[in-house]
Amino acid sequence: MLYLIGEYFESLEFLKSIYLRSFISFTLSFLLVLIFGKPFINYLKVKKFGEKIRDDGPASHLSKKGTPTMGGVLIVIVMLITNLIVSDISNSFIILLLISMLGFASIGFIDDYKKFTVNKKGLSGKKKLLGQGIIGILVWCFVYFLGLTGDKGLDLSIINPLLSGSMLYLGSIGMLLFVIIILMGTSNAVNITDGLDGLAIMPMIICSSILGVISYFTGNVNLSEHLNLYYIAGSGEMTVFLSTICGAGLGFLWYNFYPAQIFMGDTGSLTLGGVLGVVAILLKQELILPVIGIIFVVEALSVIIQVGSFKLRGKRVFKMAPIHHHFELIGLAETKVTMRFWITTLIFGIIALGIVRMRGIL
């Protein structure tokens, strides 16, 4: 809305600035979550939407039983409202991101809601993957039919983040499978990571900040040329969208840090992870995403390794998976595990920016 106002009124043209609207979107989303966070928590308590703790989990987590969950509903609503107000809603990237966000949020919400009304296991894994796959097809259709760079061969290729001009052509079917795998992977990886107070949301804020910077570079003709990135017209607007994740995430962290007053649930974790994957695909930064989101990768791998080892050898590699529980069981305090994961994410986020810069040199 602000962008369109700047478009139609010459005296307000400054409202089209990505810098300004990113600041507004961050501030507005932060304040909205902060203001409505407490009433929303009270509402969830009245409705008895409290967290159910695994019996086989760490004993220290039993005290979290009953803590309101489904906080992701607040995050998604605030992001939607903020983007409708601040973002250029005629931008095709923003339209796709909003549709994808609502798609992932629907999967997460159904899963969370079923846990309290139908069965405690929620939505089955197959149905979750089916939903994520449908969103993957939608994103692929955008890439294939509307294009990103104006070069069909480039759009259907994986870009080497280190070497300029180095890429692997996948073709239409290969790219479809690649997109689906990325979205399933990112969505479920963030979901797996969301097991300690504040553990998932801060890495999401950091990842969104890094991708926001890359998005601005990619959507700017001069900066993309300077950094040897593939220029993608209109992609800079995603910086505004990502700012809403940072703002809403920081507001949520106010209530989610130890001891947490609310958890985001699958509504939040599946949505944020999925959107992260969509952004990486639209920026042609699929291979840089595992560096930025190293913590999510490690968490997901720890589960895969644990399950695989137990099925093949009958032995566990970790005391408990995901790996954050392993660190708890070897004596590290929850807050220490959380803070060290945050620091690791920040370090690798800086490394990712360094890789992007190196591509402009190599």
C-alpha positions as CSV (number, residue, x, y, z in Angstrom):
1,M,0.0,0.0,0.0
2,L,2.8,2.5,0.9
3,Y,4.5,1.7,-2.4
4,L,1.4,2.3,-4.4
5,I,0.8,5.6,-2.6
6,G,4.4,6.6,-3.6
7,E,3.6,5.4,-7.1
8,Y,0.5,7.6,-7.6
9,F,1.5,10.7,-5.6
10,E,4.7,12.3,-6.9
11,S,5.2,14.3,-3.6
12,L,5.3,11.0,-1.7
13,E,7.6,9.2,-4.1
14,F,10.1,8.6,-1.2
15,L,7.7,5.9,0.1
16,K,8.9,3.7,-2.7
17,S,12.3,3.5,-1.1
18,I,13.2,-0.1,-0.1
19,Y,15.4,1.2,2.7
20,L,12.5,3.2,4.3
21,R,9.9,0.5,3.8
22,S,12.2,-2.2,5.2
23,F,12.6,-0.1,8.3
24,I,8.9,0.5,8.6
25,S,8.0,-3.2,8.0
26,F,10.5,-4.2,10.7
27,T,9.3,-1.7,13.2
28,L,5.6,-2.2,12.6
29,S,5.8,-6.0,12.7
30,F,7.9,-5.9,15.9
31,L,5.5,-3.5,17.7
32,L,2.4,-5.5,16.6
33,V,3.7,-8.8,18.0
34,L,4.9,-7.1,21.1
35,I,1.6,-5.3,21.7
36,F,-0.7,-8.3,20.9
37,G,1.6,-11.0,22.3
38,K,0.3,-10.9,25.8
39,P,-3.4,-10.9,25.0
40,F,-2.8,-13.7,22.5
41,I,-0.9,-15.8,25.1
42,N,-3.9,-15.3,27.5
43,Y,-6.3,-16.3,24.8
44,L,-4.4,-19.5,24.1
45,K,-4.4,-20.2,27.9
46,V,-8.2,-19.8,28.0
47,K,-8.5,-22.2,25.0
48,K,-6.1,-24.6,26.7
49,F,-3.8,-24.8,23.7
50,G,-0.8,-25.8,25.8
51,E,2.4,-27.7,24.8
52,K,2.4,-31.4,25.2
53,I,5.9,-32.7,26.3
54,R,7.4,-36.0,25.2
55,D,7.6,-38.5,28.0
56,D,11.0,-39.7,26.5
57,G,12.4,-36.1,26.3
58,P,14.8,-34.4,28.8
59,A,13.4,-34.3,32.3
60,S,14.1,-30.6,32.5
61,H,11.4,-30.0,29.8
62,L,8.6,-31.4,31.9
63,S,8.1,-28.0,33.5
64,K,7.2,-26.6,30.0
65,K,4.1,-28.7,29.9
66,G,1.0,-26.5,29.3
67,T,3.0,-23.5,27.9
68,P,0.8,-21.9,25.2
69,T,1.7,-23.0,21.7
70,M,0.5,-22.0,18.1
71,G,2.3,-18.6,18.5
72,G,3.1,-19.0,14.8
73,V,-0.5,-17.8,14.2
74,L,0.4,-14.4,15.6
75,I,3.6,-14.2,13.5
76,V,1.8,-15.1,10.3
77,I,-1.1,-12.7,10.8
78,V,1.3,-9.8,11.7
79,M,3.5,-10.6,8.7
80,L,0.4,-10.7,6.4
81,I,-0.9,-7.4,7.7
82,T,2.5,-5.6,7.6
83,N,3.2,-6.7,4.0
84,L,-0.2,-5.7,2.8
85,I,0.5,-2.2,4.3
86,V,4.2,-1.8,3.4
87,S,5.2,-4.0,0.6
88,D,4.5,-3.6,-3.1
89,I,1.7,-6.1,-3.4
90,S,1.7,-5.9,-7.2
91,N,5.3,-7.4,-7.1
92,S,5.1,-11.0,-8.3
93,F,7.7,-12.1,-5.8
94,I,5.7,-10.7,-2.9
95,I,2.5,-12.3,-4.2
96,L,4.2,-15.7,-4.4
97,L,5.8,-15.3,-0.9
98,L,2.4,-14.4,0.6
99,I,0.7,-17.3,-1.1
100,S,3.5,-19.7,0.0
101,M,3.5,-18.3,3.5
102,L,-0.3,-18.9,3.9
103,G,0.1,-22.4,2.3
104,F,2.8,-23.5,4.8
105,A,0.9,-21.8,7.7
106,S,-2.2,-23.8,6.7
107,I,-0.3,-27.1,7.0
108,G,1.2,-26.1,10.3
109,F,-2.1,-24.8,11.7
110,I,-4.0,-28.0,10.8
111,D,-1.2,-30.0,12.4
112,D,-1.3,-27.9,15.6
113,Y,-5.1,-27.8,15.8
114,K,-5.5,-31.6,15.3
115,K,-3.1,-32.2,18.2
116,F,-5.6,-30.6,20.5
117,T,-8.9,-31.7,19.0
118,V,-8.5,-35.0,17.1
119,N,-5.3,-36.8,18.2
120,K,-2.1,-35.7,19.8
121,K,0.0,-36.8,16.9
122,G,-1.5,-34.2,14.6
123,L,-1.3,-34.2,10.9
124,S,0.5,-37.3,9.4
125,G,3.9,-37.0,8.0
126,K,2.7,-38.0,4.5
127,K,0.0,-35.3,4.5
128,K,2.6,-32.7,5.6
129,L,4.9,-33.7,2.8
130,L,2.0,-33.7,0.3
131,G,1.2,-30.1,1.2
132,Q,4.8,-29.0,1.0
133,G,5.1,-30.7,-2.3
134,I,2.1,-28.8,-3.7
135,I,3.7,-25.5,-2.6
136,G,6.9,-26.7,-4.3
137,I,5.0,-27.2,-7.6
138,L,3.6,-23.7,-7.3
139,V,7.0,-22.2,-6.8
140,W,8.4,-24.2,-9.7
141,C,5.5,-23.0,-11.9
142,F,6.5,-19.4,-11.1
143,V,10.2,-20.1,-11.9
144,Y,9.4,-22.0,-15.1
145,F,6.6,-20.0,-16.6
146,L,7.3,-16.5,-15.3
147,G,11.1,-16.8,-15.0
148,L,13.6,-15.1,-12.8
149,T,16.5,-13.9,-14.8
150,G,15.0,-13.9,-18.3
151,D,17.1,-16.8,-19.3
152,K,15.3,-20.2,-19.2
153,G,18.5,-22.2,-19.0
154,L,19.8,-20.1,-16.1
155,D,16.4,-20.3,-14.3
156,L,16.6,-24.1,-14.5
157,S,20.1,-24.3,-13.2
158,I,21.9,-24.5,-9.8
159,I,24.4,-21.7,-9.5
160,N,27.8,-22.3,-8.0
161,P,28.1,-19.6,-5.2
162,L,31.9,-19.6,-5.5
163,L,32.7,-19.5,-9.1
164,S,31.3,-17.0,-11.6
165,G,29.6,-18.6,-14.6
166,S,29.7,-22.1,-13.0
167,M,26.3,-23.8,-12.9
168,L,24.6,-27.2,-13.3
169,Y,21.6,-27.4,-15.6
170,L,18.8,-29.5,-14.2
171,G,16.1,-29.1,-16.8
172,S,12.4,-28.7,-15.9
173,I,11.8,-32.0,-14.1
174,G,15.1,-31.9,-12.3
175,M,14.4,-28.3,-11.1
176,L,10.9,-29.4,-10.0
177,L,12.3,-32.1,-7.8
178,F,15.1,-29.8,-6.6
179,V,12.6,-27.1,-5.5
180,I,10.4,-29.7,-3.7
181,I,13.3,-31.2,-1.9
182,I,14.5,-27.7,-0.8
183,L,11.1,-26.6,0.5
184,M,10.5,-29.9,2.3
185,G,14.0,-29.8,3.8
186,T,14.0,-26.2,5.0
187,S,10.4,-26.3,6.4
188,N,11.0,-29.5,8.3
189,A,14.5,-28.6,9.4
190,V,13.3,-25.4,11.2
191,N,10.5,-27.5,12.7
192,I,13.0,-30.0,14.1
193,T,15.2,-27.1,15.5
194,D,12.3,-25.6,17.4
195,G,12.9,-27.6,20.6
196,L,14.4,-25.1,23.0
197,D,13.2,-21.7,24.2
198,G,14.3,-19.2,21.5
199,L,16.4,-21.7,19.7
200,A,14.8,-21.5,16.2
201,I,13.5,-17.9,16.0
202,M,16.8,-16.1,16.4
203,P,18.6,-18.1,13.7
204,M,15.5,-17.3,11.5
205,I,16.0,-13.6,12.2
206,I,19.7,-13.9,11.3
207,C,19.1,-15.9,8.1
208,S,16.4,-13.5,7.0
209,S,18.7,-10.6,7.6
210,I,21.5,-12.1,5.5
211,L,19.0,-13.1,2.7
212,G,17.6,-9.6,2.9
213,V,21.0,-8.1,2.2
214,I,21.5,-10.5,-0.7
215,S,18.0,-9.8,-2.0
216,Y,18.8,-6.1,-2.1
217,F,22.0,-6.7,-4.0
218,T,20.3,-9.0,-6.5
219,G,17.6,-6.6,-7.3
220,N,19.9,-3.7,-7.9
221,V,21.5,-3.5,-11.3
222,N,24.7,-1.8,-10.2
223,L,25.3,-3.8,-7.0
224,S,24.5,-7.2,-8.7
225,E,27.0,-6.4,-11.4
226,H,29.6,-5.3,-8.9
227,L,29.2,-8.5,-6.9
228,N,28.8,-10.7,-10.1
229,L,25.4,-11.8,-9.0
230,Y,22.6,-12.5,-11.5
231,Y,20.4,-9.5,-11.6
232,I,16.8,-10.4,-10.9
233,A,14.4,-7.5,-11.6
234,G,12.0,-6.8,-8.7
235,S,13.8,-9.2,-6.3
236,G,14.9,-6.3,-4.1
237,E,11.3,-6.0,-2.8
238,M,11.9,-9.3,-0.9
239,T,14.1,-7.3,1.4
240,V,10.9,-5.6,2.7
241,F,9.2,-9.0,3.1
242,L,12.2,-10.4,5.0
243,S,12.2,-7.4,7.3
244,T,8.8,-8.4,8.5
245,I,10.2,-11.8,9.5
246,C,13.0,-10.0,11.5
247,G,10.6,-7.7,13.2
248,A,7.9,-10.2,14.0
249,G,10.5,-12.7,15.0
250,L,12.2,-10.3,17.4
251,G,8.8,-9.4,18.9
252,F,8.1,-13.1,19.3
253,L,11.5,-13.7,20.9
254,W,10.4,-11.2,23.6
255,Y,8.0,-13.9,24.8
256,N,9.7,-17.0,23.6
257,F,13.1,-16.7,25.2
258,Y,13.8,-18.7,28.4
259,P,11.6,-19.3,30.2
260,A,9.3,-19.2,27.3
261,Q,5.7,-17.8,27.7
262,I,4.7,-19.2,24.3
263,F,5.9,-21.5,21.6
264,M,5.5,-21.0,17.8
265,G,4.3,-24.5,17.1
266,D,4.3,-26.0,13.7
267,T,2.3,-23.1,12.4
268,G,5.3,-20.9,12.9
269,S,8.2,-23.3,12.3
270,L,6.9,-24.9,9.1
271,T,6.0,-21.5,7.7
272,L,9.2,-19.7,8.5
273,G,11.3,-22.6,7.3
274,G,9.3,-22.9,4.1
275,V,9.4,-19.2,3.3
276,L,13.2,-19.3,3.8
277,G,13.5,-21.9,1.2
278,V,11.2,-20.0,-1.3
279,V,13.4,-16.9,-0.9
280,A,16.6,-18.8,-1.5
281,I,15.1,-20.4,-4.7
282,L,13.9,-17.0,-6.0
283,L,17.3,-15.5,-5.4
284,K,19.2,-18.4,-7.0
285,Q,21.0,-18.9,-3.7
286,E,20.0,-22.5,-3.0
287,L,23.6,-23.6,-2.4
288,I,24.4,-20.7,0.0
289,L,21.3,-21.5,2.1
290,P,22.9,-24.5,3.9
291,V,25.7,-22.1,5.0
292,I,23.4,-19.4,6.3
293,G,21.1,-21.9,8.0
294,I,23.9,-24.2,9.2
295,I,22.1,-24.9,12.5
296,F,19.0,-26.1,10.8
297,V,21.1,-28.4,8.6
298,V,22.9,-29.8,11.6
299,E,19.7,-30.4,13.5
300,A,18.1,-32.2,10.6
301,L,21.2,-34.3,9.9
302,S,21.4,-35.3,13.6
303,V,17.9,-36.8,13.4
304,I,18.7,-38.6,10.1
305,I,22.0,-40.0,11.5
306,Q,20.4,-41.1,14.8
307,V,17.5,-42.9,13.1
308,G,19.8,-44.4,10.4
309,S,22.3,-45.6,12.9
310,F,19.7,-47.2,15.1
311,K,18.0,-49.0,12.3
312,L,21.3,-50.3,10.7
313,R,23.4,-50.9,13.8
314,G,21.0,-50.9,16.7
315,K,23.0,-48.2,18.3
316,R,22.5,-44.5,18.8
317,V,25.2,-41.9,17.9
318,F,23.8,-39.2,20.1
319,K,22.3,-39.4,23.6
320,M,19.1,-37.9,22.1
321,A,18.2,-36.3,18.8
322,P,17.8,-33.6,17.6
323,I,21.3,-32.6,18.7
324,H,20.3,-29.8,21.0
325,H,18.9,-32.4,23.3
326,H,22.2,-34.3,23.2
327,F,24.0,-31.2,24.4
328,E,21.5,-30.8,27.2
329,L,22.0,-34.4,28.3
330,I,25.8,-34.0,28.5
331,G,25.3,-31.2,31.0
332,L,25.0,-27.9,29.1
333,A,22.3,-25.5,30.3
334,E,19.4,-24.9,27.9
335,T,20.3,-21.2,27.6
336,K,23.9,-22.0,26.9
337,V,23.0,-24.3,24.1
338,T,20.6,-21.7,22.6
339,M,23.2,-18.9,22.8
340,R,25.9,-21.0,21.2
341,F,23.6,-22.0,18.4
342,W,22.8,-18.3,17.8
343,I,26.5,-17.4,17.7
344,T,27.2,-20.2,15.3
345,T,24.4,-19.0,13.0
346,L,25.7,-15.5,13.1
347,I,29.3,-16.6,12.2
348,F,28.1,-18.7,9.3
349,G,25.8,-15.9,8.1
350,I,28.9,-13.6,7.9
351,I,30.8,-16.4,6.1
352,A,27.9,-16.6,3.6
353,L,28.1,-12.9,2.9
354,G,31.9,-13.4,2.4
355,I,31.2,-16.2,-0.1
356,V,28.8,-13.9,-2.0
357,R,31.5,-11.2,-2.1
358,M,34.2,-13.7,-3.2
359,R,32.0,-14.6,-6.2
360,G,32.5,-11.1,-7.4
361,I,36.3,-11.6,-7.3
362,L,36.8,-15.2,-8.5
